Amino acid sequence: MSLISDRIAMVEEETNSPAPSYQVLPKYPELIFEAIAAVDENNGGYGANKSSISKQIEATYGSLPAAHSTLLSHHLNKMKASGELIVVKNNYVKPNPNASPKRGRGRPPKPKEPLPEGTVVSPPRSRGRPPKPRDPLAPVVTSPPKPRGRPPKPRDPLAPVVTSPPKSRGRPRKEQDPLARVVTSPSKSRGRPRKEQDPLAPVVTSPPKSRGRPRKEQDPLAPVVTSPPKSRGRPRKEQDPLDPDSSSKIATPVSGRKRGRPRKLEGALKVAKTLPSGERRGRGRPPKLQTPAAAPVVA
């Protein structure tokens, strides 16, 4: 901070020192007030920001020192801290002398009545409970520091010492009556318990249940109808006894014909694999014959 302040002081001396080749500028607080007043006339009294103040100074005086932006920022911050300027919405404005002072946070203090002459003002009271007055002639008794927790109960020195076993962890078990009958229940098995059976009821054993869907119950008095076993394949078409042409529509089986598709006939339908010239025909499709190109027509 000392180097910056020394540099600013040197620049201000150079600026304010009279020289024949440079224009003599007023001090920066005066330049800032003039620029804010000039911008306020065009802005309607809303103040001016840093860039508009710098442009107004450049337009008014023209030639400025090289450290103009540094000097302007330094003086604006200094004038803002001293109360010469206030910032409203990022604009620097002159404070109104007739405006009421800004109210601080909290409840304002009550007005104090003037004290009569010769009144001795007592020092401010410290926070917390004041200590008890001590006798300066009383001996100083230093007690050991108080341990943490609840102090133990006082014991009778004449009472017998009873040592109890160390207390186990967890919840103690319930006390059992020694005269009561001990009932031991078997360990509970997994799953749903079985239904209780009557020991006097007769035991009914049912055969094991077969897999799949049970058959339908048949009436023992109904006549038994036996149907011939169903043949494999598609059933034949039924002939209409009233239609004389129905017999012609049904194909009659040929005696000695085998099942399935008959083989292709060889001989007359067989395509010759040899060419007329006697050469052996190759496999695959023969290439297409190329026609000779037509001779050009000379006019």
PELINWO-V651504 format. One line per field, one symbol per residue. psi: psi as a letter, one per 30 degrees, with the letter a starting at -180 (. if undefined). Layout:
psi: ???
//
This chain:
psi: eeeeeeeeeeeeeeefkkkfflkjklleeeeeeeeeeeeeeffgggakaeeeeeeeeefefcklleheeeeeeeeeeeeeefgfllkjhgkkkkkkffkklkklkakklkkkkkklkgkkkllkkllakklkkkkffkkkkjklkkllakllkklkffkkkjkklkkllakllkkkkfflkkjkklkklkakllkkkkffkkkjkklkkllakllkkkkffkkkjkklkkllakllkkkjffjfffeffkkkkkkgklkakllkklcefkkkfklffflkkllakklkkkkkkkkkkk.
//
